[in-house]
């Protein structure tokens, strides 16, 4: 018998089986694509209660008859991508869990900057838009202070705001928030240290979303492009998988530009000079002193975050003046912390319980939130 015959026959057999499997998968995919797909995102009802320039304030009301919190939560998202990440789909929505607990939520929608916004600075966003929004909510709710939650770059802005206006913030929550930029824990930080931001903004005015999206993809092209779409091809016959995949793609590529002056200062003062964690950053004419943050602080970040690694986050609790400052490191990535099924059981419940424990008279205090177990994962 030819010693080569069997290996060749095996290879041909394997190839034919793979071809048959691929053909069946393609047929199933066609059936899915021809069916009616539900790929809507951010379905939770809200009311726009305040507008200034391009910025809107969304109000989400809990339908719980008994309110578990006296104070609402204001969520400040990053200028990059959209706040709809917190409400990607039913059953995978941080916002849905917040409302289910009896927490009212206000959320900043930064809108889509145009060329006229290119000269807006960090000061305009922090001491302008955020401060006006906070004042509006406090007047509307009849409160002296509210709870503030910031996400990524929005978390950095929230830290700045809490340091400059501590009397208006009852409790501060930061999630995947960079505050220490002197780290080589990600390619992003390494790239930003060498970026000629003056040349970029001089050419474009605002920082284009498409350029940022390309940069994010190039941070890990094998996983973010090749692996992702190869995985899609393997599961394109699964309607639920396809719907969820399209939802995520819609969110990823729904990216606003970033006002040029804000992007420039963020790169120069944060990534390249690391001024914030040193209490040397100046916004307007005010120095941001993190020691002014004396309210309770919950700082959550992802162990596998390729954009904002743990080293970029974990110095904050040691830099503030608060005696009630806590770190939680969750074993997930930058986006997974909000949308993965595992994080859904940890991330939002941790925040709800932490707020309830600092709310006098809350029915959810002492770990009694609707019977949901919370896994403690302190850093």
Secondary structure, DSSP 8 states (H G I E B T S, - for coil): --HHHHHHHHHHHHHHHHHHHHHHHHHHHHHHHHS--------S--EEEEEETTEEEEEE----SS-S-SS-EEEE--SSS-GGGGGSBTTB-HHHHHHHTT--EEEEE-----GGGTT--HHIIIIIIIHHHHHHHHHHHT-S-EEEEEETHHHHHHHHHHHH-GGGEEEEEEES--------SSHHHHHHHH--HHHHHHHHSSB-HHHHHHHHHHHTHIIIIIIHHHHHHHTTT-HHHHHHHHHHHHHHT----B-HHHHHHIIIIIIIT--GGGT--EETTEE--GGG--SEEEEEEETT-SSS-HHHHTTHHHHSS-SSEEEEEESS-TTHHHHSHHHHTTHHHHHHHHHHHTSTT-TTTTT-STT------B-
